Amino acid sequence: MATCQATKYILFICCYIFWVASGVMIAVGIYAKVAKENDVVDTLATDPALLLLTLGSLTFIITFLGCFGALRDIATLLKMFLGILMVILFLQMAAAVLGFVFSDLVLRRTELLMNKAIVLYREDMDLENVIDFVQKKFLCCGVNNYLDWSKNAYFNCSENNPSLEACGVPFSCCVRHPTETVFNSMCGYKSQGKTESLVMERIYIHGCLNKMVLWGKQNLLLVGGISIGLLCLEICMITLAAAQLSHIQKNEKKK
């Protein structure tokens, strides 16, 4: 009896933590959507706010089933919770296998997604912040190289482009020197119109895609450890839910 109660409350606490976290994700996502002055980006893959809202809502519903089902010993809710978790676990494992087998296809799809994000830069504040963070983090510029920024309407390197940023790159592409006291946010001005040898001291010329792939390979143990940790957590919650469900069904048969 004590073991059953322990299983019940451990499952409830685990689900409750994720339930609260998902509520925070929803709140942040709603705030980000409302705060936008011009909501042009509305696709899940290129809108961080929409992505937060979607993931937060799904997690909120799933963990609510686990919380309420465990606390009130409702077999139907626990069955739904257990079934959804098993489907998610299966999809994750299938995605991992397919991603490994079709790694080239995944890389091409990622490249297309990143190019789309560059086109939509300046159209969405959240997306802009994400791109700037990636470029500053990985010391890179564009997808394959800095010339990718010509795909953006503001940075397009054409004679008919009236933008002041024409033929340039965002400030996040700029090289930060250790002795620099005041950051020049216009250091990427007209960078696309010059040769690589002339702009290398001012901006990073290599793309972010290869830098991100290289980082993943260099930190394979970290990425693998996090993935295995999440997988173990899901398996643990599935085991707890199955044990609690079995206990409830046994009690129902005795009545």
C-alpha positions as a printed NumPy array, in Angstrom:
array([[  0.   ,   0.   ,   0.   ],
       [  2.816,   2.388,   0.886],
       [  4.55 ,   1.601,  -2.436],
       [  1.351,   2.38 ,  -4.347],
       [  0.957,   5.709,  -2.561],
       [  4.601,   6.564,  -3.27 ],
       [  4.127,   5.748,  -6.979],
       [  0.983,   7.869,  -7.077],
       [  2.573,  10.975,  -5.558],
       [  5.874,  10.688,  -7.442],
       [  3.906,  10.561, -10.701],
       [  1.784,  13.504,  -9.585],
       [  4.835,  15.609,  -8.626],
       [  6.599,  14.862, -11.939],
       [  3.517,  15.745, -13.956],
       [  2.852,  18.835, -11.845],
       [  6.364,  20.215, -12.466],
       [  5.938,  19.866, -16.232],
       [  2.377,  21.192, -15.989],
       [  3.593,  24.414, -14.321],
       [  6.47 ,  24.706, -16.818],
       [  4.06 ,  24.346, -19.725],
       [  1.851,  27.063, -18.213],
       [  4.867,  29.394, -18.16 ],
       [  5.624,  28.528, -21.807],
       [  2.039,  29.374, -22.795],
       [  2.178,  32.685, -20.901],
       [  5.475,  33.659, -22.552],
       [  4.156,  32.631, -25.977],
       [  0.956,  34.674, -25.556],
       [  2.936,  37.703, -24.367],
       [  5.307,  37.4  , -27.353],
       [  2.413,  37.165, -29.834],
       [  0.529,  40.114, -28.306],
       [  3.679,  42.263, -28.062],
       [  4.386,  42.005, -31.786],
       [  3.433,  45.135, -33.69 ],
       [  3.226,  43.445, -37.085],
       [  2.569,  39.725, -36.94 ],
       [  3.688,  38.653, -40.399],
       [  5.379,  35.361, -39.534],
       [  2.73 ,  32.785, -38.717],
       [  4.323,  29.412, -39.48 ],
       [  5.223,  27.048, -36.664],
       [  8.789,  26.44 , -37.857],
       [  9.777,  30.119, -38.157],
       [  7.77 ,  31.757, -35.373],
       [  9.302,  31.169, -31.897],
       [  6.191,  32.536, -30.132],
       [  3.882,  30.171, -32.02 ],
       [  6.255,  27.288, -31.327],
       [  6.19 ,  28.077, -27.597],
       [  2.384,  28.257, -27.621],
       [  2.025,  24.935, -29.459],
       [  4.525,  22.995, -27.334],
       [  3.231,  24.59 , -24.145],
       [ -0.402,  23.765, -24.941],
       [  0.352,  20.131, -25.834],
       [  2.478,  19.638, -22.709],
       [ -0.18 ,  21.351, -20.563],
       [ -2.933,  19.001, -21.77 ],
       [ -0.816,  15.83 , -21.511],
       [  0.527,  16.594, -18.031],
       [ -2.937,  17.634, -16.821],
       [ -4.165,  14.141, -17.687],
       [ -1.288,  12.661, -15.674],
       [ -1.745,  15.024, -12.709],
       [ -5.494,  14.642, -12.345],
       [ -5.489,  10.941, -13.22 ],
       [ -2.823,  10.142, -10.614],
       [ -4.291,  12.34 ,  -7.87 ],
       [ -7.894,  11.121,  -8.285],
       [ -7.086,   7.554,  -9.358],
       [ -9.017,   7.937, -12.624],
       [ -8.105,   5.012, -14.86 ],
       [ -9.435,   6.61 , -18.074],
       [ -7.195,   9.685, -17.743],
       [ -4.162,   7.557, -16.888],
       [ -4.811,   5.361, -19.947],
       [ -4.916,   8.466, -22.146],
       [ -1.753,   9.825, -20.503],
       [  0.048,   6.495, -20.876],
       [ -1.07 ,   6.064, -24.5  ],
       [  0.034,   9.578, -25.531],
       [  3.441,   9.164, -23.844],
       [  4.013,   5.84 , -25.596],
       [  3.099,   7.357, -28.971],
       [  5.48 ,  10.296, -28.339],
       [  8.253,   7.894, -27.299],
       [  7.732,   5.813, -30.438],
       [  7.752,   8.92 , -32.665],
       [ 10.955,  10.187, -31.042],
       [ 12.718,   6.874, -31.58 ],
       [ 11.459,   6.691, -35.179],
       [ 12.593,  10.284, -35.82 ],
       [ 16.046,   9.513, -34.384],
       [ 16.458,   6.449, -36.625],
       [ 15.151,   8.215, -39.738],
       [ 17.302,  11.271, -38.967],
       [ 20.387,   9.059, -38.771],
       [ 19.554,   7.106, -41.939],
       [ 18.486,  10.154, -43.97 ],
       [ 20.955,  12.635, -42.473],
       [ 21.573,  14.325, -45.84 ],
       [ 17.842,  14.943, -46.311],
       [ 17.572,  16.369, -42.775],
       [ 20.515,  18.661, -43.512],
       [ 18.872,  19.921, -46.72 ],
       [ 15.562,  20.537, -44.952],
       [ 17.391,  22.408, -42.19 ],
       [ 19.15 ,  24.528, -44.806],
       [ 15.81 ,  25.404, -46.444],
       [ 14.325,  26.318, -43.061],
       [ 17.287,  28.541, -42.18 ],
       [ 17.117,  30.282, -45.571],
       [ 13.421,  30.939, -44.987],
       [ 14.256,  32.423, -41.583],
       [ 16.772,  34.776, -43.246],
       [ 14.112,  35.947, -45.709],
       [ 11.743,  36.693, -42.8  ],
       [ 14.385,  38.502, -40.714],
       [ 13.13 ,  41.984, -39.712],
       [  9.532,  40.751, -40.125],
       [  9.393,  39.156, -36.674],
       [ 11.194,  40.423, -33.576],
       [ 11.457,  36.994, -31.918],
       [ 12.839,  35.35 , -35.047],
       [ 15.296,  38.214, -35.435],
       [ 16.538,  37.71 , -31.866],
       [ 16.946,  33.956, -32.413],
       [ 19.001,  34.479, -35.603],
       [ 21.163,  37.123, -33.915],
       [ 21.75 ,  34.792, -30.96 ],
       [ 22.794,  31.908, -33.252],
       [ 25.157,  34.101, -35.289],
       [ 26.786,  35.559, -32.171],
       [ 26.968,  32.168, -30.446],
       [ 28.556,  30.28 , -33.35 ],
       [ 30.54 ,  33.241, -34.769],
       [ 28.952,  32.829, -38.189],
       [ 26.94 ,  34.721, -40.79 ],
       [ 24.156,  33.425, -43.012],
       [ 23.409,  29.78 , -43.774],
       [ 26.342,  28.782, -46.003],
       [ 28.15 ,  32.138, -46.053],
       [ 27.547,  35.854, -45.485],
       [ 26.239,  36.35 , -49.062],
       [ 23.037,  34.512, -48.062],
       [ 21.833,  37.8  , -46.566],
       [ 21.208,  39.083, -50.085],
       [ 18.04 ,  36.913, -49.981],
       [ 16.561,  39.325, -47.428],
       [ 14.696,  42.36 , -48.818],
       [ 16.507,  44.774, -46.48 ],
       [ 20.01 ,  43.432, -47.175],
       [ 19.508,  42.59 , -50.849],
       [ 22.49 ,  43.706, -52.913],
       [ 20.704,  45.284, -55.862],
       [ 20.786,  48.801, -57.315],
       [ 17.011,  49.213, -56.855],
       [ 17.064,  48.48 , -53.121],
       [ 16.351,  51.759, -51.24 ],
       [ 17.222,  50.273, -47.809],
       [ 20.123,  51.801, -45.877],
       [ 21.173,  48.241, -45.036],
       [ 21.373,  47.227, -48.708],
       [ 24.352,  45.018, -49.54 ],
       [ 25.158,  44.685, -45.841],
       [ 24.709,  42.083, -43.088],
       [ 23.207,  42.244, -39.575],
       [ 25.318,  43.472, -36.659],
       [ 25.372,  39.934, -35.207],
       [ 27.733,  38.932, -38.05 ],
       [ 30.346,  41.428, -36.881],
       [ 33.658,  40.439, -35.33 ],
       [ 34.002,  41.741, -31.772],
       [ 37.567,  42.749, -30.949],
       [ 38.77 ,  42.371, -27.311],
       [ 40.093,  45.941, -27.25 ],
       [ 36.871,  47.409, -28.629],
       [ 35.158,  49.732, -26.116],
       [ 32.283,  50.974, -28.289],
       [ 30.546,  48.471, -30.554],
       [ 29.971,  49.634, -34.133],
       [ 26.529,  48.308, -35.076],
       [ 27.081,  49.368, -38.713],
       [ 30.217,  47.263, -39.144],
       [ 28.394,  45.075, -41.674],
       [ 27.594,  48.039, -43.939],
       [ 28.131,  47.212, -47.667],
       [ 29.97 ,  43.999, -46.727],
       [ 28.46 ,  42.016, -49.599],
       [ 29.914,  44.391, -52.149],
       [ 33.502,  43.682, -51.098],
       [ 35.826,  40.711, -51.475],
       [ 36.176,  38.166, -48.66 ],
       [ 39.725,  39.281, -47.874],
       [ 38.495,  42.841, -47.222],
       [ 35.55 ,  41.926, -44.983],
       [ 37.124,  39.078, -42.956],
       [ 38.393,  41.51 , -40.312],
       [ 34.958,  43.11 , -39.95 ],
       [ 32.499,  40.215, -40.186],
       [ 32.366,  36.422, -39.985],
       [ 32.129,  35.087, -43.526],
       [ 31.383,  31.41 , -42.833],
       [ 27.809,  30.133, -42.593],
       [ 26.042,  28.903, -39.468],
       [ 24.857,  25.533, -40.792],
       [ 28.3  ,  23.913, -40.914],
       [ 29.267,  25.577, -37.621],
       [ 26.177,  24.11 , -35.917],
       [ 26.823,  20.635, -37.372],
       [ 30.455,  20.823, -36.229],
       [ 29.365,  21.906, -32.728],
       [ 26.976,  18.941, -32.587],
       [ 29.764,  16.525, -33.548],
       [ 32.188,  18.053, -31.036],
       [ 29.579,  17.913, -28.257],
       [ 28.157,  14.515, -29.158],
       [ 28.41 ,  13.268, -25.572],
       [ 26.499,  16.299, -24.243],
       [ 23.769,  16.071, -26.896],
       [ 23.537,  12.304, -26.454],
       [ 23.461,  12.616, -22.647],
       [ 20.59 ,  15.129, -22.745],
       [ 18.655,  12.98 , -25.237],
       [ 19.134,   9.819, -23.17 ],
       [ 18.189,  11.723, -20.005],
       [ 14.9  ,  12.895, -21.537],
       [ 14.255,   9.401, -22.87 ],
       [ 14.825,   7.876, -19.423],
       [ 12.501,  10.452, -17.854],
       [  9.731,   9.554, -20.309],
       [ 10.253,   5.833, -19.694],
       [ 10.168,   6.474, -15.923],
       [  6.856,   8.364, -16.206],
       [  5.418,   5.623, -18.447],
       [  6.453,   2.994, -15.874],
       [  4.92 ,   4.989, -12.991],
       [  1.676,   5.553, -14.904],
       [  1.456,   1.856, -15.85 ],
       [  2.074,   0.802, -12.228],
       [ -0.571,   3.209, -10.909],
       [ -3.06 ,   2.129, -13.569],
       [ -2.483,  -1.541, -12.703],
       [ -3.086,  -0.787,  -9.014],
       [ -6.357,   1.039,  -9.791],
       [ -7.605,  -1.806, -12.008],
       [ -6.789,  -4.391,  -9.3  ],
       [ -8.771,  -2.384,  -6.73 ],
       [-11.721,  -2.1  ,  -9.139],
       [-11.765,  -5.901,  -9.643],
       [-11.861,  -6.484,  -5.877],
       [-14.971,  -4.341,  -5.483]])
